[in-house]
Amino acid sequence: MEARVQRRVQRYGWDLAAASYEVLWQDQLAFAQAQLLTSASLAPGEQVLDVACGTGLVSLEAARAVAPRGQVLGIDLSGQMVDTAGRRSAAQGILNADFARMDGEALDIPDARFDAALCALGLMYMPEPAQALREMWRVLRSGGRLGLAVWGERAQCGWSAVFPIIDVEVASEVCPLFFRLGQDGVLARLCETTGFHAVEQHRITTTLDYSDAHQACDAAFVGGPVALAWARLGEDVRERVRARYLEAITPWRHGRGYRLPGEFVLISALR
């Protein structure tokens, strides 16, 4: 898919997913996001950029870590995600976090602006992740820290069946290279090629818990990366897709619920 079209798909897809994202994914992603924040070693007074911030799950924790004088800017391609993040920030009384709709591959930000740049589970959605890394390198100060998280190997992520199941029904071309950055050493080498040094990679595993089949399906189709394709399906097709997905995740059924394996790759590096 042409990069310009892929960005549009991502923008409108995540606009659709924004309302359901937190309730379906906040708990499931909390472990990986906490590990990312720990590796970033944020300190009070620092300036932090959160690329592909979504609804602000990482941004707001980062804002707490750098308060009171530090500041966080969260950017996302999806206007609905950014608006949700802003509302969450206001509701929690967090005054040192700002949010803006912006393309992570073309940051409208001056050079050498930030002490740390984070991107939690967003880089693999970008058509040109190398360009996004070059932009993060550009806006980091000398000695600035990079923290990345992407999904790991396809075989280690129990929900990965969602992509071929959807592709059978609609020509969505959803994230055809989604798991490429999770392959061994790929993202670390990309960071080194960009110019980052002291690059460290850690692979972690977790379990994505869902209380029942309805929640497991909603996470895969309504609040996730195929939301735009899902919106184009009729109800009869949706029923068929749900049945195929539930069959695919049967090995991880526990009673009425599901415990899907998940793997993440974490990267830390220096500018």
C-alpha positions in Angstrom: 0.0 0.0 0.0 1.2 3.5 -0.8 2.6 5.2 2.3 0.2 8.2 2.0 -2.8 5.8 1.8 -1.5 3.7 4.7 -1.2 6.8 6.9 -4.8 7.7 6.0 -5.9 4.2 6.9 -4.2 4.4 10.2 -5.6 7.9 11.0 -9.2 7.0 10.4 -8.9 3.5 11.8 -7.6 4.8 15.1 -10.2 7.6 15.1 -12.8 4.8 15.1 -10.9 2.8 17.8 -10.3 5.7 20.2 -13.6 5.3 22.2 -13.0 1.7 23.0 -9.2 1.5 23.2 -8.6 2.1 26.9 -11.3 -0.3 28.2 -10.0 -3.0 25.9 -6.3 -2.5 26.0 -5.2 -0.5 29.1 -4.7 -3.5 31.4 -3.4 -5.7 28.7 -0.6 -3.3 27.7 0.2 -2.0 31.2 3.2 -4.3 31.8 5.0 -3.4 28.6 4.3 0.3 29.0 5.6 0.2 32.6 8.8 -1.6 31.5 9.3 1.1 28.8 8.9 3.9 31.3 11.3 2.2 33.8 13.9 1.9 31.0 13.5 5.6 30.1 14.6 6.7 33.6 12.6 9.9 33.4 13.6 12.6 36.0 11.8 15.7 37.3 12.3 18.7 35.1 12.9 16.8 31.8 11.2 17.5 28.5 9.6 14.3 27.0 8.1 13.5 23.6 5.6 10.6 23.3 5.2 9.6 19.7 2.0 7.8 18.7 0.7 8.6 22.2 -2.8 7.3 21.6 -5.1 8.1 24.5 -2.1 9.2 26.7 -1.5 6.0 28.7 2.2 6.5 28.6 2.2 10.3 28.3 0.4 10.9 31.6 2.6 8.5 33.5 5.6 10.3 32.0 4.1 13.7 33.0 3.9 12.5 36.6 7.5 11.4 36.5 8.9 14.7 35.3 6.6 17.0 37.3 6.4 19.7 38.4 8.8 21.6 36.1 9.1 19.0 33.3 6.8 18.8 30.3 5.4 16.1 28.1 4.2 16.5 24.5 2.1 13.6 23.2 1.5 13.4 19.4 -0.6 11.1 17.4 -1.9 10.8 13.8 -5.4 10.3 15.1 -7.3 13.4 16.2 -9.7 11.4 18.2 -6.9 9.8 20.2 -5.3 13.2 20.8 -8.7 14.6 22.0 -9.2 11.7 24.3 -5.7 12.1 25.8 -6.4 15.8 26.4 -9.6 15.0 28.3 -7.9 12.3 30.4 -5.2 14.8 31.3 -7.7 17.4 32.4 -9.8 15.0 34.3 -6.7 13.8 36.3 -5.5 17.3 36.9 -2.3 16.9 35.0 -1.1 20.3 33.9 2.3 19.5 32.4 1.1 17.4 29.4 0.1 18.8 26.0 -1.2 16.8 23.0 -1.2 17.6 19.3 -2.2 15.7 16.1 1.0 15.2 14.2 2.6 12.6 11.9 5.5 10.8 13.7 7.3 10.7 10.4 7.3 14.4 10.0 7.5 16.1 13.4 6.7 19.8 13.4 9.2 20.3 16.2 12.5 22.2 16.4 15.8 20.3 16.6 17.3 19.2 19.9 14.1 19.9 21.9 13.7 16.9 24.2 15.6 14.9 26.8 13.7 11.7 26.0 11.6 10.4 23.2 9.2 7.5 23.7 7.1 5.4 21.3 5.0 2.7 22.8 3.5 0.3 20.3 3.2 2.8 17.5 6.3 2.4 15.3 5.1 -0.8 13.6 2.1 1.0 12.3 4.1 3.6 10.4 4.8 3.1 6.7 8.4 4.3 7.1 9.6 3.5 10.6 13.2 4.5 9.7 12.0 8.0 8.9 10.2 8.2 12.3 13.4 7.2 14.0 15.4 9.9 12.2 12.8 12.4 13.3 13.1 11.3 17.0 16.9 11.5 16.7 16.6 15.0 15.3 14.4 16.4 18.1 16.5 14.8 20.9 19.3 16.7 22.6 22.8 15.3 22.6 22.7 12.5 25.2 19.0 12.3 24.9 17.3 8.9 25.5 15.1 6.9 23.2 12.6 4.3 24.4 10.6 2.1 22.1 8.2 -0.8 22.4 6.9 -2.9 19.6 5.0 -6.2 19.4 7.4 -9.2 19.2 7.3 -12.3 17.0 4.0 -13.1 15.3 4.1 -16.7 16.6 4.3 -15.4 20.2 1.3 -13.1 19.9 -1.9 -15.1 20.3 -4.2 -12.4 18.8 -2.1 -12.2 15.5 -4.7 -14.4 13.7 -6.8 -11.2 13.4 -4.9 -10.0 10.3 -5.3 -13.0 7.9 -8.9 -13.5 9.1 -9.8 -9.9 8.2 -7.8 -10.0 4.9 -9.9 -12.9 3.7 -13.0 -10.7 3.9 -11.9 -7.2 2.8 -8.9 -5.9 0.9 -7.6 -3.9 3.8 -3.8 -4.4 3.5 -3.8 -3.8 7.2 -0.2 -3.5 8.5 1.3 -6.1 6.2 4.7 -5.7 7.9 3.2 -5.4 11.4 5.5 -7.9 13.1 8.7 -7.2 11.1 10.1 -4.9 13.8 9.6 -7.6 16.4 12.0 -10.0 14.7 15.3 -10.6 16.4 17.6 -7.6 16.1 15.7 -5.8 13.4 14.7 -2.8 15.4 18.0 -2.5 17.2 19.9 -2.5 13.9 17.5 0.1 12.6 18.2 2.4 15.6 22.0 1.9 15.1 21.7 2.8 11.4 19.8 5.9 12.3 22.7 7.0 14.5 21.7 6.0 18.0 24.3 4.3 20.2 24.3 2.2 23.4 21.3 0.4 21.9 19.9 -2.3 24.2 17.1 -4.7 23.3 14.9 -6.7 25.7 12.3 -9.2 24.8 9.4 -9.6 27.4 6.3 -11.7 27.5 3.0 -11.2 29.2 -0.6 -12.4 29.1 -3.5 -10.5 27.7 -6.6 -11.4 29.8 -10.1 -11.1 28.5 -13.2 -11.9 30.6 -15.2 -13.5 27.8 -15.5 -14.0 24.1 -17.2 -10.7 23.5 -14.3 -8.7 25.1 -11.7 -10.7 23.3 -13.3 -10.1 19.9 -13.9 -6.4 20.6 -10.2 -5.9 21.5 -9.2 -7.5 18.2 -11.7 -5.8 15.9 -13.3 -2.7 17.5 -10.5 -1.2 19.6 -7.5 -2.3 17.6 -5.6 -2.0 14.4 -8.3 -3.4 12.1 -11.1 -1.1 13.3 -11.4 0.7 9.9 -11.7 -2.6 8.0 -14.1 -3.9 10.6 -16.4 -0.9 10.1 -16.7 -1.8 6.4 -18.1 -5.3 7.2 -21.8 -6.3 7.3 -23.2 -8.0 10.3 -23.3 -11.4 8.6 -19.6 -11.2 7.7 -18.8 -9.9 11.2 -20.4 -13.0 12.7 -18.3 -15.3 10.5 -15.1 -13.3 11.3 -15.9 -13.5 15.1 -16.4 -17.3 14.8 -13.1 -17.8 13.0 -11.2 -15.6 15.5 -12.6 -17.4 18.5 -11.6 -20.7 16.9 -8.1 -19.4 16.3 -7.7 -18.4 20.0 -9.3 -21.6 21.4 -6.0 -22.9 22.8 -5.9 -20.0 25.3 -9.5 -20.3 26.6 -9.8 -20.4 30.3 -13.4 -21.0 31.4 -15.5 -18.2 29.9 -12.4 -16.0 29.4 -9.2 -16.0 27.4 -5.6 -15.6 28.3 -3.7 -14.8 25.1 0.1 -14.8 25.1 1.8 -11.6 24.1 5.4 -10.7 23.4 7.1 -7.3 23.2 10.5 -6.0 22.1 11.8 -3.0 24.2 14.6 -0.8 22.9 16.6 1.8 24.8 19.3 3.9 23.2 21.1 7.3 23.3 21.3 10.2 20.9 
